[in-house]
Amino acid sequence: MKTAIIIGATGLTGQALLNQLLHDDYFNHVVMFVRKKIEIAHTKLTQHCIDFNTLDLYKDLIKGDVVFCCMGTTIKTAGSQEAFKKVDYTYPTEFAKLAKQNNVNIFCLQSSLGADAKSTNFYLKVKGETEQALEQLHFNSFATFRPSMLLGDRTEFRLGEKIGKVVMQGLSFAFVGKLKRYKAIHVNQVASAMIKQVKLNTTGNVIIENEEMV
């Protein structure tokens, strides 16, 4: 019986992951950390409302067997590149450090297809830097998941993403062979892959690319 910790549970993938964790008997306790309380109740769920800018204050609450990180935003939503990096890089890495200090041995990160610390694309560069920073913490097991465009019912409307989804779904038949890595993927598949990886009880660092989750 395991305790799962999740950050980023209010996002598209995070919501799907939270739902699956609550209905999976492998986990008897789920602890979620959020900035604003969400209306959800379950016998095995504990919800902590925290300020991610002062994570040290909540160190004693970060205890369990595995951290699932689905934190992420967009530069438009964040308001600036600096604010974006705080959500996608600073918060996950600082949270991971505290989890490691509390002997949490497994960390699962939702990243992005094309993540690369050397990329000239700011978004992909930050994603890659986050992956590198977490790898250097040397968890017993660290898994990075790199999905392509995410499918699911997002409460926040994003016109560009909406158009992209329609195109990607309409052309899904064409994403075969080497192109399979770019095929749009439903958030339920990403969440399922993250949980499955934990159950494998592997050690070391592993990257799960989009085509493997598809």
VODOZA-958962 format. One record per residue: residue in one letter; x negated, y, z of N, C-alpha, C in turn. Coordinates in pm, 1 decimal. Layout:
BEGIN
   code       n_c1       n_c2       n_c3      ca_c1      ca_c2      ca_c3       c_c1       c_c2       c_c3
      A          X          Y          Z          X          Y          Z          X          Y          Z
...
REM end
This chain:
BEGIN
   code       n_c1       n_c2       n_c3      ca_c1      ca_c2      ca_c3       c_c1       c_c2       c_c3
      M      -85.3     -119.0        0.0        0.0        0.0        0.0      -88.6      123.6        0.0
      K      -61.7      213.9      -91.1     -149.5      328.3     -111.7      -77.7      461.4      -89.9
      T     -158.1      562.1      -54.8     -108.5      699.1      -45.6     -161.0      776.7     -165.4
      A      -70.4      832.6     -243.8     -107.2      911.3     -360.8      -90.3     1059.3     -329.8
      I     -189.2     1136.8     -369.9     -184.6     1282.4     -355.9     -170.1     1339.8     -496.0
      I      -81.3     1436.4     -512.1      -63.8     1495.3     -644.7      -63.1     1647.0     -637.6
      I     -141.3     1708.5     -726.4     -139.0     1853.5     -743.2     -100.6     1880.8     -888.3
      G      -18.7     1983.3     -906.2       33.3     2009.7    -1040.1      161.9     1934.0    -1065.9
      A      235.0     1902.1     -959.3      356.2     1820.2     -972.4      472.9     1894.6    -1034.7
      T      462.8     2027.1    -1047.2      574.1     2103.2    -1104.2      561.9     2119.1    -1255.8
      G      447.6     2077.7    -1311.4      427.5     2085.4    -1455.3      496.1     1971.3    -1527.8
      L      486.1     1971.6    -1659.9      554.7     1873.0    -1742.1      509.9     1730.5    -1709.8
      T      379.6     1706.7    -1713.8      328.3     1573.1    -1680.5      342.2     1545.1    -1532.2
      G      318.8     1645.4    -1450.1      327.4     1628.1    -1305.7      463.4     1581.5    -1260.3
      Q      569.2     1635.3    -1320.1      704.4     1594.4    -1284.6      727.9     1447.6    -1319.5
      A      681.7     1408.5    -1437.6      696.9     1268.9    -1480.2      618.2     1176.7    -1389.0
      L      497.9     1218.7    -1353.7      412.8     1138.0    -1266.2      473.5     1124.5    -1127.7
      L      522.5     1233.9    -1072.5      584.0     1230.4     -940.6      701.2     1132.8     -938.6
      N      784.3     1138.6    -1039.6      900.3     1049.6    -1047.4      857.1      903.2    -1051.4
      Q      753.8      873.1    -1128.8      706.7      734.5    -1138.8      642.5      688.1    -1008.4
      L      569.0      775.5     -943.7      505.1      739.2     -816.6      609.5      706.6     -710.0
      L      716.5      784.5     -707.2      820.3      764.5     -606.2      897.1      633.9     -627.4
      H      893.5      582.5     -749.4      965.7      459.1     -779.8      872.8      339.2     -799.9
      D      746.9      356.4     -761.6      648.5      249.1     -775.5      612.4      195.3     -636.8
      D      640.5       68.1     -612.8      617.1        8.1     -481.6      468.6       -4.5     -446.2
      Y      381.1       17.4     -542.4      236.8       12.3     -515.0      196.3      124.5     -420.8
      F      273.9      234.2     -424.4      246.7      350.8     -339.8      357.0      362.6     -234.0
      N      317.9      362.6     -108.1      417.4      375.0       -1.9      430.4      517.6       50.5
      H      341.0      606.2        5.8      344.6      745.8       50.4      293.0      834.4      -61.6
      V      364.4      940.7      -89.3      323.1     1037.9     -191.0      317.8     1175.5     -125.1
      V      203.7     1241.2     -137.9      184.9     1374.2      -78.9      163.1     1473.8     -191.9
      M      246.6     1574.3     -199.1      232.7     1673.9     -304.7      200.5     1810.8     -246.4
      F      111.0     1881.3     -315.7       71.7     2016.1     -275.5      120.2     2112.8     -383.1
      V      200.7     2208.9     -342.9      259.7     2304.6     -437.3      246.6     2447.1     -384.2
      R      258.0     2541.8     -473.9      253.0     2681.4     -433.2      389.2     2730.5     -385.2
      K      495.7     2676.4     -444.9      631.5     2709.8     -403.9      709.4     2580.5     -384.1
      K      786.6     2574.3     -277.4      862.4     2454.6     -246.3      960.6     2422.5     -357.9
      I      970.3     2295.4     -392.9     1067.5     2253.1     -491.8     1172.9     2167.9     -422.9
      E     1293.2     2170.6     -477.8     1404.9     2099.1     -416.1     1400.6     1952.2     -455.6
      I     1336.5     1873.9     -374.4     1329.9     1730.6     -396.5     1310.7     1663.3     -261.1
      A     1376.5     1550.5     -244.2     1364.9     1477.8     -117.6     1357.5     1328.6     -145.9
      H     1268.6     1262.4      -74.9     1253.4     1117.6      -88.7     1190.0     1065.8       39.2
      T     1226.6      945.7       77.0     1178.8      890.2      204.3     1027.4      878.2      210.5
      K      960.4      860.8       97.8      814.5      844.8      102.9      738.3      967.4       51.2
      L      809.2     1079.6       39.7      746.7     1201.0      -11.3      724.3     1303.5       99.0
      T      602.0     1359.6      101.7      569.6     1472.6      189.4      527.9     1588.9      100.9
      Q      587.0     1703.6      123.9      558.4     1821.8       42.4      492.5     1930.1      127.0
      H      377.7     1978.6       78.2      306.3     2085.7      146.9      301.8     2209.1       56.9
      C      352.7     2320.4      106.6      342.5     2447.5       34.2      216.2     2518.6       81.3
      I      125.2     2544.7      -11.0       -3.2     2600.0       29.0      -45.3     2715.6      -62.6
      D     -147.4     2787.4      -19.4     -211.5     2889.6     -100.3     -341.3     2828.4     -152.3
      F     -348.1     2802.2     -281.0     -466.0     2737.3     -338.2     -590.4     2825.5     -333.0
      N     -572.8     2951.8     -297.1     -688.8     3039.9     -282.6     -758.5     3022.2     -148.0
      T     -691.8     2952.9      -56.3     -749.7     2928.3       76.8     -739.1     2779.7      110.7
      L     -789.6     2696.5       22.2     -775.1     2551.8       36.1     -838.0     2496.8      164.1
      D     -943.3     2560.6      211.0    -1011.4     2511.9      332.3     -915.8     2501.4      451.9
      L     -814.9     2585.8      453.2     -719.7     2587.2      564.1     -636.0     2459.3      569.3
      Y     -630.9     2388.6      456.6     -545.1     2271.0      448.2     -624.6     2141.0      434.5
      K     -752.4     2148.3      463.1     -838.9     2032.2      443.6     -786.4     1907.4      513.6
      D     -737.9     1922.0      636.2     -693.7     1806.5      714.5     -569.2     1739.5      657.4
      L     -503.0     1805.5      564.6     -383.9     1747.5      501.9     -417.3     1665.0      378.3
      I     -539.1     1682.9      326.6     -577.9     1617.3      201.6     -637.2     1479.8      232.7
      K     -551.4     1388.2      266.6     -595.2     1253.5      303.1     -509.5     1149.9      232.0
      G     -576.3     1050.0      173.8     -504.6      945.9      101.0     -602.1      857.2       26.6
      D     -551.2      788.1      -73.6     -633.0      693.4     -149.2     -670.0      744.3     -287.7
      V     -583.4      824.7     -346.3     -607.7      871.8     -482.9     -547.3     1010.2     -501.4
      V     -618.8     1094.6     -574.8     -566.5     1225.8     -613.6     -533.1     1221.9     -762.2
      F     -410.9     1263.9     -793.3     -370.5     1283.5     -932.2     -363.6     1433.5     -955.6
      C     -440.6     1482.5    -1050.7     -442.3     1626.0    -1079.6     -381.3     1652.7    -1216.5
      C     -268.7     1722.3    -1216.4     -201.4     1760.5    -1341.1     -191.0     1912.3    -1351.4
      M     -280.4     1982.6    -1283.7     -276.4     2129.2    -1284.0     -316.1     2183.5    -1420.5
      G     -245.3     2286.8    -1460.9     -278.8     2347.6    -1588.7     -183.6     2461.7    -1619.7
      T     -229.3     2557.8    -1695.6     -146.0     2670.2    -1736.3     -189.5     2712.9    -1876.0
      T     -144.3     2826.6    -1919.3     -188.0     2884.6    -2045.9     -241.1     3024.5    -2016.2
      I     -322.0     3074.8    -2105.9     -376.6     3209.5    -2085.9     -263.0     3311.1    -2084.9
      K     -160.5     3288.3    -2168.0      -46.5     3379.2    -2172.5       26.5     3381.9    -2038.5
      T       50.0     3264.0    -1981.6      120.1     3256.3    -1853.4       34.2     3311.3    -1740.0
      A      -94.9     3277.5    -1742.9     -185.8     3322.0    -1637.1     -210.4     3472.1    -1642.5
      G     -213.8     3526.5    -1763.3     -232.9     3669.8    -1778.4     -371.3     3711.5    -1822.6
      S     -468.8     3624.4    -1802.7     -605.7     3654.9    -1843.8     -686.7     3526.6    -1844.8
      Q     -803.0     3530.6    -1908.7     -890.6     3413.9    -1910.3     -939.2     3380.7    -1769.7
      E     -966.3     3484.2    -1691.9    -1013.3     3464.8    -1555.5     -907.8     3392.5    -1470.8
      A     -782.8     3435.9    -1482.0     -675.0     3373.5    -1406.3     -649.6     3231.3    -1454.3
      F     -663.0     3210.8    -1584.6     -647.3     3076.7    -1640.7     -752.1     2982.1    -1583.2
      K     -876.5     3027.0    -1579.8     -984.4     2941.6    -1531.1     -967.3     2909.4    -1383.4
      K     -909.6     3001.5    -1307.7     -887.5     2975.7    -1165.7     -793.6     2856.3    -1146.9
      V     -687.5     2849.8    -1228.6     -589.9     2740.6    -1217.9     -644.8     2609.7    -1274.2
      D     -711.3     2617.5    -1387.7     -753.9     2495.1    -1456.4     -890.9     2443.8    -1413.4
      Y     -970.6     2528.5    -1352.7    -1104.9     2485.3    -1310.6    -1125.5     2497.9    -1159.3
      T    -1108.3     2618.0    -1107.2    -1140.9     2641.6     -965.9    -1054.2     2560.1     -871.2
      Y     -924.2     2566.3     -885.7     -835.2     2494.9     -794.6     -859.2     2343.5     -796.1
      P     -865.7     2279.9     -913.9     -890.5     2135.6     -915.3    -1024.9     2095.7     -854.5
      T    -1129.3     2171.8     -884.3    -1261.9     2134.1     -834.6    -1274.3     2155.9     -684.3
      E    -1218.2     2265.5     -634.1    -1224.3     2290.5     -490.3    -1139.7     2189.2     -413.6
      F    -1025.3     2153.6     -468.9     -940.0     2052.7     -405.9    -1012.8     1918.5     -404.3
      A    -1079.3     1885.8     -515.2    -1151.5     1759.5     -526.2    -1264.8     1750.0     -424.1
      K    -1333.2     1859.5     -400.5    -1442.5     1860.4     -302.7    -1391.6     1825.4     -163.2
      L    -1277.4     1882.7     -126.9    -1220.0     1855.3        5.0    -1170.7     1710.4       13.3
      A    -1113.4     1662.1      -95.1    -1067.3     1523.3      -97.9    -1185.1     1427.7      -80.6
      K    -1295.1     1459.3     -147.5    -1415.4     1375.7     -138.4    -1468.9     1376.2        5.1
      Q    -1468.3     1491.6       69.5    -1514.4     1501.5      208.2    -1427.4     1418.7      301.6
      N    -1300.4     1402.0      264.4    -1207.5     1322.9      346.2    -1201.3     1177.1      301.6
      N    -1300.7     1136.2      222.7    -1314.9      996.4      180.5    -1202.2      946.7       91.1
      V    -1144.4     1036.3       12.3    -1054.4      992.2      -94.5    -1144.8      942.6     -206.9
      N    -1126.6      819.2     -248.3    -1224.2      756.1     -337.1    -1188.5      756.8     -485.1
      I    -1064.8      791.7     -517.9    -1020.4      785.3     -657.0     -963.4      920.7     -698.9
      F    -1001.9      965.2     -818.2     -951.7     1092.5     -869.6     -913.3     1074.0    -1015.7
      C     -790.3     1112.3    -1049.6     -741.5     1105.1    -1187.1     -708.5     1245.9    -1235.7
      L     -766.7     1285.4    -1346.8     -752.3     1420.5    -1399.3     -682.5     1420.7    -1534.9
      Q     -577.2     1499.3    -1545.9     -519.0     1523.1    -1676.9     -596.3     1637.3    -1741.4
      S     -663.8     1606.9    -1850.5     -742.7     1706.8    -1921.3     -675.2     1735.9    -2055.1
      S     -750.0     1735.5    -2161.9     -692.8     1765.6    -2292.5     -775.6     1704.0    -2403.7
      L     -709.3     1664.4    -2509.9     -778.7     1618.7    -2629.0     -876.4     1727.4    -2674.0
      G    -1001.2     1688.7    -2699.4    -1099.8     1784.2    -2747.5    -1173.8     1859.8    -2639.1
      A    -1147.8     1826.9    -2512.6    -1217.0     1894.8    -2402.8    -1367.7     1881.4    -2419.6
      D    -1438.1     1993.2    -2409.7    -1583.2     1992.0    -2431.4    -1643.0     2119.0    -2369.7
      A    -1730.7     2098.7    -2273.7    -1792.0     2212.6    -2205.4    -1872.9     2300.9    -2299.4
      K    -1909.4     2250.5    -2417.6    -1987.5     2327.1    -2513.9    -1901.0     2385.6    -2625.1
      S    -1770.3     2367.4    -2614.7    -1679.9     2414.9    -2719.3    -1678.6     2567.6    -2726.6
      T    -1656.1     2619.6    -2846.3    -1642.9     2763.7    -2864.5    -1499.2     2808.0    -2835.7
      N    -1409.4     2711.4    -2822.8    -1271.2     2740.1    -2786.4    -1262.7     2751.2    -2635.1
      F    -1216.5     2863.5    -2585.1    -1216.8     2888.4    -2441.0    -1138.4     2782.8    -2364.0
      Y    -1020.6     2749.6    -2411.7     -934.6     2651.3    -2345.3    -1005.9     2516.7    -2332.8
      L    -1059.5     2466.9    -2443.6    -1126.1     2336.6    -2442.8    -1257.0     2340.6    -2364.7
      K    -1322.3     2456.2    -2364.9    -1446.6     2472.2    -2289.5    -1419.7     2459.3    -2139.0
      V    -1315.0     2526.4    -2090.5    -1280.9     2519.5    -1948.4    -1241.3     2377.5    -1910.0
      K    -1164.2     2311.8    -1995.0    -1125.3     2173.4    -1968.2    -1248.0     2083.9    -1956.5
      G    -1343.1     2105.1    -2046.1    -1466.2     2026.0    -2042.7    -1549.7     2056.1    -1919.6
      E    -1555.3     2181.8    -1879.8    -1631.1     2220.0    -1760.4    -1569.3     2158.8    -1634.6
      T    -1437.3     2150.7    -1632.6    -1369.1     2088.6    -1519.6    -1403.4     1940.1    -1511.7
      E    -1401.4     1873.5    -1624.4    -1438.7     1732.0    -1628.1    -1580.3     1712.3    -1573.7
      Q    -1672.8     1793.7    -1620.6    -1812.6     1782.0    -1576.9    -1827.7     1805.1    -1427.0
      A    -1761.4     1907.1    -1376.5    -1771.6     1940.1    -1233.9    -1720.1     1825.4    -1147.8
      L    -1611.7     1763.2    -1189.4    -1554.2     1653.4    -1111.8    -1638.2     1526.2    -1122.0
      E    -1697.8     1504.1    -1237.1    -1786.3     1388.8    -1252.5    -1903.2     1397.1    -1154.5
      Q    -1952.5     1516.8    -1132.2    -2068.9     1537.5    -1046.3    -2037.9     1519.6     -897.7
      L    -1911.1     1502.3     -863.4    -1874.7     1477.0     -724.1    -1888.8     1328.9     -688.8
      H    -1903.2     1247.1     -790.9    -1930.9     1103.6     -772.9    -1825.1     1031.1     -688.3
      F    -1701.3     1041.3     -733.1    -1596.3      959.3     -673.1    -1625.5      812.8     -706.5
      N    -1578.8      722.1     -624.3    -1595.3      580.1     -656.6    -1533.6      549.2     -792.6
      S    -1422.0      614.8     -820.5    -1354.8      598.8     -948.8    -1301.6      734.0     -993.3
      F    -1345.4      778.0    -1111.2    -1299.0      904.9    -1166.6    -1253.2      881.0    -1310.0
      A    -1125.8      907.0    -1335.8    -1069.0      884.7    -1469.0    -1015.8     1015.0    -1526.6
      T    -1055.7     1043.3    -1649.4    -1010.3     1161.5    -1721.0     -916.0     1118.3    -1833.1
      F     -803.6     1184.9    -1842.0     -703.5     1152.6    -1944.4     -691.8     1270.2    -2039.3
      R     -709.3     1242.3    -2169.4     -712.3     1348.3    -2269.2     -597.1     1334.9    -2368.6
      P     -477.7     1378.7    -2330.7     -363.9     1368.4    -2422.7     -366.0     1475.2    -2531.3
      S     -299.0     1444.6    -2641.0     -277.1     1541.4    -2747.9     -156.8     1626.3    -2708.4
      M      -81.9     1676.5    -2803.6       36.9     1757.2    -2771.4      135.7     1675.8    -2689.5
      L      185.5     1736.4    -2582.6      274.1     1666.3    -2490.5      420.1     1682.7    -2530.4
      L      492.4     1571.5    -2526.2      635.7     1572.2    -2553.7      711.3     1557.1    -2422.7
      G      821.2     1627.9    -2409.2      900.5     1622.4    -2287.6      984.2     1748.0    -2276.2
      D     1070.4     1753.1    -2178.6     1161.6     1866.4    -2161.8     1101.5     1968.8    -2066.5
      R     1032.9     2066.4    -2122.6      971.2     2172.2    -2042.5     1073.3     2280.8    -2010.3
      T     1078.2     2324.3    -1884.5     1172.0     2430.0    -1846.5     1127.2     2565.0    -1902.7
      E      996.9     2582.5    -1914.5      941.9     2708.1    -1968.8      942.0     2700.0    -2121.1
      F      999.8     2798.6    -2187.8     1007.5     2797.6    -2334.0      878.7     2853.1    -2394.6
      R      819.8     2773.9    -2484.4      699.6     2816.8    -2556.3      726.7     2797.4    -2704.9
      L      746.4     2905.3    -2777.8      785.2     2897.7    -2918.5      684.5     2819.1    -3001.9
      G      556.2     2853.8    -2988.5      453.9     2785.7    -3067.5      452.0     2637.3    -3040.7
      E      465.6     2600.8    -2912.3      465.4     2460.0    -2875.6      589.1     2390.3    -2931.1
      K      703.6     2459.2    -2927.3      828.2     2402.8    -2978.3      816.3     2370.3    -3126.7
      I      761.1     2463.5    -3202.3      741.0     2442.3    -3345.3      643.6     2327.8    -3369.0
      G      536.7     2326.2    -3289.6      436.4     2220.6    -3302.5      494.6     2082.8    -3277.2
      K      581.1     2072.8    -3178.3      642.9     1944.2    -3145.4      728.2     1892.9    -3260.4
      V      806.0     1983.9    -3319.7      892.5     1944.9    -3431.3      809.5     1891.3    -3546.9
      V      700.7     1961.5    -3577.6      612.0     1920.1    -3686.4      545.1     1787.1    -3654.5
      M      492.1     1776.3    -3532.8      420.3     1655.2    -3492.6      511.6     1533.3    -3493.7
      Q      633.9     1549.8    -3445.2      727.6     1437.9    -3441.4      773.5     1400.8    -3581.7
      G      791.8     1500.8    -3666.2      834.5     1475.1    -3802.4      729.8     1402.1    -3884.2
      L      603.7     1424.9    -3849.3      493.7     1361.5    -3922.5      428.7     1247.9    -3843.6
      S      495.6     1199.4    -3740.7      436.6     1096.7    -3655.4      394.7      971.9    -3731.8
      F      467.1      942.0    -3841.1      435.0      823.6    -3921.5      296.7      832.5    -3985.5
      A      246.7      955.4    -4000.0      117.6      975.3    -4067.0       -0.8      959.7    -3973.3
      F       25.4      957.6    -3841.7      -84.2      952.5    -3744.3     -121.7      807.6    -3715.2
      V     -194.2      750.1    -3809.6     -241.5      612.0    -3795.7     -392.9      610.6    -3815.7
      G     -454.2      499.2    -3779.0     -598.8      488.7    -3793.6     -670.9      592.5    -3710.3
      K     -765.6      662.4    -3770.2     -842.7      762.3    -3697.8     -757.4      883.0    -3655.6
      L     -645.4      902.5    -3721.7     -559.3     1016.2    -3689.1     -472.8      989.4    -3566.7
      K     -473.4      865.9    -3519.0     -388.0      829.7    -3406.2     -423.7      910.0    -3281.4
      R     -547.4      953.8    -3271.4     -590.7     1029.4    -3154.4     -521.9     1165.3    -3144.9
      Y     -463.6     1211.9    -3257.9     -397.6     1342.1    -3258.5     -245.9     1331.2    -3243.5
      K     -193.4     1209.9    -3238.7      -49.1     1190.1    -3234.1        8.9     1244.6    -3104.1
      A      121.0     1315.2    -3114.6      187.0     1369.2    -2995.6      225.8     1254.7    -2902.3
      I      220.9     1280.2    -2773.0      246.0     1175.1    -2674.6      344.8     1225.6    -2569.1
      H      434.6     1138.1    -2527.9      532.6     1176.9    -2426.0      465.9     1175.7    -2288.7
      V      507.3     1268.0    -2204.1      446.4     1279.5    -2070.7      465.1     1151.5    -1987.9
      N      571.5     1078.0    -2014.0      592.1      952.6    -1941.0      481.7      851.6    -1971.4
      Q      430.7      855.9    -2094.3      320.6      766.5    -2132.1      191.3      806.2    -2061.6
      V      168.7      936.6    -2050.8       48.9      985.2    -1982.1       54.5      946.5    -1834.7
      A      169.2      971.3    -1772.2      186.1      938.7    -1630.9      168.5      789.8    -1607.0
      S      225.6      709.5    -1693.9      214.7      563.9    -1681.4       69.4      517.9    -1693.5
      A       -4.1      580.0    -1786.0     -145.1      544.4    -1805.0     -227.8      578.6    -1682.0
      M     -197.8      689.7    -1618.5     -271.1      732.0    -1498.9     -249.8      632.5    -1384.7
      I     -125.6      592.0    -1366.1      -94.6      496.8    -1259.4     -156.7      359.9    -1289.1
      K     -148.3      318.7    -1414.2     -204.9      189.8    -1453.6     -354.5      185.3    -1427.5
      Q     -424.2      295.7    -1455.8     -569.2      300.8    -1435.8     -605.4      282.5    -1289.6
      V     -527.3      341.3    -1199.9     -553.5      326.3    -1056.8     -541.2      179.9    -1014.5
      K     -442.9      112.8    -1069.4     -418.0      -26.5    -1032.7     -525.5     -122.3    -1083.5
      L     -606.2      -77.5    -1179.0     -713.1     -162.1    -1231.5     -829.1     -176.1    -1133.3
      N     -836.4      -82.9    -1037.1     -941.9      -86.2     -934.5    -1082.0      -85.7     -994.4
      T    -1101.3       -7.3    -1099.9    -1233.2        2.5    -1161.4    -1318.3      105.2    -1085.6
      T    -1448.0      102.4    -1109.0    -1538.2      199.5    -1047.7    -1611.2      277.4    -1156.6
      G    -1667.0      391.4    -1117.2    -1739.6      473.9    -1211.9    -1649.2      572.8    -1283.6
      N    -1704.8      636.5    -1386.9    -1632.0      737.3    -1463.5    -1580.5      677.9    -1593.8
      V    -1457.4      710.2    -1627.9    -1399.5      660.8    -1751.9    -1315.1      770.8    -1814.7
      I    -1315.9      775.8    -1947.1    -1234.1      872.0    -2021.1    -1130.0      794.1    -2100.9
      I    -1003.4      827.9    -2080.9     -894.6      763.6    -2152.9     -846.4      861.4    -2259.8
      E     -875.1      829.4    -2385.2     -838.1      918.5    -2494.1     -691.3      899.6    -2532.3
      N     -640.8      992.7    -2611.1     -499.7      993.5    -2647.4     -452.3      863.7    -2711.9
      E     -533.3      810.9    -2804.8     -489.7      690.6    -2877.1     -473.8      570.4    -2785.4
      E     -551.0      565.7    -2677.5     -537.7      454.8    -2582.5     -407.0      465.4    -2506.0
      M     -366.7      588.2    -2472.6     -240.4      607.4    -2401.8     -121.0      584.1    -2494.4
      V     -133.7      624.4    -2620.5      -27.4      601.3    -2717.8       -5.9      451.6    -2737.0
REM end
